[in-house]
Amino acid sequence: MGTAERQEAPGSGVETASSTAPRRRDARLHDIPAGSDMPRGRGAAREETYQPLWVEEPARRRRLPDPVRNSAVRAVLIIAVTLLQAMVAFLCTLAGSWLAFPMVLSSVASTVVATWGALDVWVTRQVWNQRHGVVSTPSSTARALRRERRRARRQARLAERTQERIRRQGGGTGQLSHP
């Protein structure tokens, strides 16, 4: 690694390279380069603690589901193109260019498409929430409904197994006991 010193970033277990000279603790706090007045020998204890440049914080909100994120990206791109077309149409109108009229027409069409794109994000989000339930709180209605459906399916399977066992024991005649 040349002259750079190796160090381990706290909490990550990954070694990083640092090409800066070691600093004294008080110099590091005030962002003043460390002087050479401090003796550094083999026996000198290193008292510096290296702090990472940044600390990763957990996300405050959950990531959007893939279909919702895809429709949101699509809507942003369509809206950006629409705004660009509107700006070009405005500038062409100011300049008196022949391109002004076609650009105004395409801007109107793009506005309709951009509105569709924004509505698509909203509809996709609603569909996702209906299909997959609201998972943000433990007492969610969707989660309780899924739990009830699972319980009903389990009971139906248990009842079916019981009926099958009765049929097998009765010899297939449907009798519960022998006469």
C-alpha positions in Angstrom: 0.0 0.0 0.0 3.0 2.3 -0.2 3.3 5.0 2.5 -0.3 5.0 3.4 -1.1 3.5 6.7 -3.7 0.8 7.2 -6.4 1.1 9.7 -9.6 -0.6 10.5 -12.9 1.3 10.4 -14.7 1.0 13.8 -17.6 -1.4 13.7 -17.2 -2.4 10.0 -14.4 -5.0 10.1 -13.1 -3.5 6.8 -9.6 -2.1 6.5 -9.4 1.3 4.9 -6.4 3.2 3.7 -5.5 6.6 5.1 -2.8 8.7 3.4 -2.9 11.5 6.0 -0.2 11.9 8.6 -1.1 10.9 12.1 -2.5 13.8 14.2 -2.4 14.6 17.8 -5.7 14.3 19.6 -6.1 18.0 20.3 -4.9 18.9 16.8 -7.4 16.5 15.2 -10.3 18.1 17.0 -9.5 21.6 15.7 -8.4 20.4 12.3 -4.9 21.6 12.8 -2.1 19.5 11.3 0.0 17.7 13.9 3.4 19.1 14.4 6.7 17.2 14.7 7.2 18.3 18.3 5.8 15.0 19.6 8.4 12.2 19.8 7.4 9.0 18.0 9.5 6.0 18.7 8.9 2.3 18.8 7.8 2.4 22.4 5.5 5.4 22.0 1.9 4.5 22.6 -0.6 5.6 20.1 -3.4 7.5 21.8 -5.2 8.7 18.7 -8.6 7.1 18.0 -9.7 7.4 14.4 -13.3 8.4 13.8 -15.0 7.4 10.6 -15.7 10.2 8.1 -19.5 9.4 8.3 -21.8 7.3 10.3 -24.5 5.4 8.5 -27.9 5.9 9.9 -30.8 3.6 9.4 -33.4 4.7 6.8 -36.3 6.6 8.3 -38.8 5.2 5.9 -39.1 1.8 4.2 -38.1 1.4 0.6 -40.9 1.6 -1.9 -42.1 -1.8 -3.4 -40.6 -2.5 -6.8 -43.7 -1.9 -8.9 -44.4 1.4 -7.1 -40.8 2.6 -7.5 -40.8 1.7 -11.2 -44.0 3.7 -11.8 -42.6 6.6 -9.8 -39.4 6.6 -11.8 -41.4 6.4 -15.0 -43.6 9.3 -13.9 -40.6 11.5 -13.0 -39.0 10.9 -16.4 -42.2 11.7 -18.2 -42.7 14.9 -16.2 -39.1 16.0 -16.8 -39.6 15.5 -20.5 -42.9 17.4 -20.4 -41.3 20.4 -18.6 -38.4 20.4 -21.1 -40.9 20.4 -24.0 -42.9 23.2 -22.4 -39.7 25.3 -21.9 -38.6 24.7 -25.6 -42.1 25.6 -26.7 -42.0 28.8 -24.7 -38.6 29.8 -26.1 -39.6 28.9 -29.6 -42.6 31.1 -29.2 -40.5 34.0 -28.0 -38.1 33.5 -30.9 -40.9 33.3 -33.4 -39.7 30.0 -34.7 -41.8 27.7 -36.9 -41.2 24.9 -34.3 -43.3 26.7 -31.7 -46.7 25.3 -32.8 -45.6 21.7 -33.0 -43.9 22.0 -29.6 -47.0 23.5 -28.0 -49.1 20.6 -29.4 -46.6 18.0 -28.1 -46.4 19.8 -24.7 -50.2 19.5 -24.4 -50.0 15.8 -25.3 -47.1 15.3 -22.8 -49.1 17.0 -20.1 -51.9 14.4 -20.5 -49.3 11.6 -20.4 -47.6 13.1 -17.4 -50.9 13.3 -15.6 -51.5 9.6 -16.4 -48.0 8.8 -15.1 -48.7 10.6 -11.7 -52.1 8.8 -11.4 -50.3 5.5 -12.3 -48.0 5.9 -9.2 -51.0 6.5 -7.0 -53.0 3.5 -8.4 -50.0 1.2 -8.3 -49.4 2.2 -4.7 -53.1 1.5 -3.8 -53.1 -1.8 -5.5 -49.9 -2.9 -3.8 -51.3 -1.9 -0.4 -54.5 -3.9 -1.1 -52.7 -7.0 -2.3 -50.0 -7.1 0.3 -51.7 -5.4 3.3 -50.4 -2.7 5.5 -47.4 -4.0 7.4 -46.4 -0.8 9.2 -48.2 -1.6 12.5 -48.6 -4.9 14.2 -52.4 -4.3 14.8 -53.0 -3.8 11.1 -56.4 -4.8 9.8 -54.9 -6.6 6.8 -52.7 -8.7 9.0 -55.6 -9.7 11.2 -57.6 -10.7 8.2 -54.8 -12.8 6.9 -54.5 -14.5 10.3 -58.3 -15.3 10.2 -58.1 -16.7 6.7 -55.1 -18.9 7.7 -57.0 -20.1 10.7 -60.1 -20.9 8.7 -58.0 -22.8 6.1 -56.3 -24.8 8.8 -59.7 -25.8 10.3 -61.1 -26.7 6.9 -58.0 -29.0 6.3 -58.3 -30.5 9.7 -62.1 -31.3 9.1 -61.3 -32.8 5.7 -58.6 -35.0 7.2 -61.0 -36.1 9.9 -63.7 -37.0 7.3 -61.1 -38.9 5.3 -60.0 -40.9 8.3 -63.6 -41.8 9.1 -64.2 -43.0 5.6 -61.1 -45.1 5.7 -62.0 -46.7 9.0 -65.6 -47.4 8.0 -64.4 -49.5 5.0 -65.6 -46.8 2.5 -69.3 -47.5 3.2 -69.8 -44.3 5.1 -70.8 -46.1 8.3 -69.4 -44.7 11.5 -69.7 -47.9 13.5 -70.1 -51.6 12.8 -73.7 -53.0 13.0 
